[in-house]
Amino acid sequence: PKKELLRIVKTPEGLVMPDITGKVNGHGAYIKSDIETLEMAIKNKALERHLEVKISDDVYEEIRKVINN
């Protein structure tokens, strides 16, 4: 179900961020909203490959905070 997913978006300006509303303009990728899935995506660089951009540790930390809330 979509409620269990978190959208990560790369904006037209090249910024990567979690999209809580699901309405931010840009190229998006969905991951299951849990820490284990995020850690696996970090390890195998799945989000970086899908969004075609290097993702900083700060962005991953922001995603962790969204998942933990």
PLY file of the C-alpha trace (Angstrom):
ply
format ascii 1.0
element vertex 69
property float x
property float y
property float z
element edge 68
property int vertex1
property int vertex2
end_header
0.00 0.00 0.00
1.14 3.52 -0.80
0.75 4.51 2.88
3.71 2.27 3.70
5.98 3.93 1.13
8.11 7.07 1.29
8.81 9.07 -1.85
12.30 10.44 -2.30
12.41 13.15 -4.96
15.10 14.83 -7.04
13.84 18.31 -7.88
14.50 19.99 -11.25
17.17 22.02 -9.38
18.96 18.78 -8.43
18.05 18.73 -4.73
17.22 15.36 -3.18
14.74 15.22 -0.31
11.99 13.11 1.24
8.57 14.03 -0.14
6.07 13.63 2.68
3.16 15.09 0.68
3.85 13.11 -2.50
3.35 16.27 -4.53
6.84 17.78 -4.87
7.74 18.37 -8.51
10.58 16.19 -9.76
11.75 12.65 -10.41
10.75 10.34 -7.57
11.65 6.96 -6.16
9.65 5.04 -3.57
11.05 2.98 -0.71
9.31 1.13 2.08
9.14 3.45 5.06
11.37 1.53 7.47
14.98 1.84 8.58
16.04 -1.64 7.40
14.94 -0.87 3.85
16.67 2.51 3.93
19.93 0.96 5.17
19.77 -1.63 2.38
19.14 1.14 -0.19
22.15 3.08 1.15
24.38 0.01 1.05
23.56 -0.92 -2.54
23.14 2.72 -3.70
19.67 1.97 -5.07
18.36 5.52 -4.64
21.49 7.03 -6.19
21.14 4.78 -9.22
17.44 5.43 -9.64
17.64 9.20 -9.18
20.96 9.42 -11.06
22.59 11.67 -8.44
25.04 11.35 -5.54
23.11 11.54 -2.26
24.81 13.09 0.76
24.78 11.67 4.28
22.74 14.72 5.36
19.91 13.72 3.01
19.97 10.15 4.31
19.82 11.50 7.87
16.78 13.62 6.94
15.11 10.52 5.47
15.85 8.59 8.70
14.14 11.34 10.73
11.04 11.19 8.51
10.86 7.39 8.83
11.26 7.51 12.63
8.35 9.95 13.06
0 1
1 2
2 3
3 4
4 5
5 6
6 7
7 8
8 9
9 10
10 11
11 12
12 13
13 14
14 15
15 16
16 17
17 18
18 19
19 20
20 21
21 22
22 23
23 24
24 25
25 26
26 27
27 28
28 29
29 30
30 31
31 32
32 33
33 34
34 35
35 36
36 37
37 38
38 39
39 40
40 41
41 42
42 43
43 44
44 45
45 46
46 47
47 48
48 49
49 50
50 51
51 52
52 53
53 54
54 55
55 56
56 57
57 58
58 59
59 60
60 61
61 62
62 63
63 64
64 65
65 66
66 67
67 68
